[in-house]
Amino acid sequence: MEFLLILIGIMIGGMSGFFGIGGGTMLVPALIMLGFNIKTAIGISVMQMVFSSLYGSWLNHKKGHLNLKEGAVIGLGGFLGALGSGWLVKSVPEIVLETAFVGVVGFALYRFFKAPAHVDPEAEHDLSPYVLGSVGAAIGLFAISMGIGGSILLTPILVGLLHYPLKKAVSAGLFFVVFSSISGFISLSLAGQIDYWHGFLIGVASLFGVQAGIWLAGKTGHRKHKNALIVLYLIILVLMLKKIFVG
């Protein structure tokens, strides 16, 4: 079992590094298939995200792909927005949230598809911290209410709507996960919902995958990287549509 979990950790870490996502979308179902209950699987996933997002963000910063100031503004906005997720979940029917999610991702994906494959990273986009903070807050509120990683929404919005360079948007997406995963880890730890041994095992294994994923992202051309992201988002959209219409 441990060897299989290590392999899964490396694979999830690779996807985190390449796509700039937390990895919970893939890890939780994989753990459930291995016999873990959903609460334990979520706890392990959150712990893994702490490892992969912190290490991946450090590597991205070393490569010059991560703007810490802008990333912190987005992340803090997401943290504050997530505080309202309990109210949103309680007040809005699940079908409305799911439909809104499909609409937001669909629109962002369309703009992401239409955006230039390459934006000069040296060209200053000079985005207002109020705009970045508001985007982070909206994503934090919405994503946590849906139980998904905010980076899935953040990257296409940064690229498609705010004309953020692709590599920096992917790095900002992974940095966004730092804030949500640490918050979730503290919360779940206090609730006694963390399997520390398996979370540590997968988390450490994911570090090797993260390094490989970031290396591969650096070697991948902007157009190919963008197309790979589009495929990932389309898969997520199809899965969500299936959940809405099939159950």
Summary of the structure (lengths in Angstrom):
residues: 247
radius of gyration: 16.9
end to end distance: 30.7
largest distance: 49.1
contacts: 888
relative contact order: 0.22
helix: 80%
strand: 0%
